């Protein structure tokens, strides 16, 4: 939950590219690289950091987009409803 905590505190998230990208439970399942977080690998981390630090509107856009998605899709209520749905139970 550290990534969600960072996003909810208006921090920009840098996430290392992994071979597991796109698998269930990964960041890429819910958020879009370069729109909601910055994705990097060993060859471009410094450039990615510098690019964000030099572009305040981009940094604000990324943090706001990510926070909006978390607030709209990843609250405790959303998760509870999904669990009930997965168990074929209803909730009001």
PyMOL commands that set and color helices and strands:
alter all, ss='L'
color gray80, all
select helices_A, chain A and resi 2-8+27-29+45-53+56-73+76-86
alter helices_A, ss='H'
color red, helices_A
select strands_A, chain A and resi 14-16+38-40
alter strands_A, ss='S'
color yellow, strands_A
deselect
rebuild
show_as cartoon
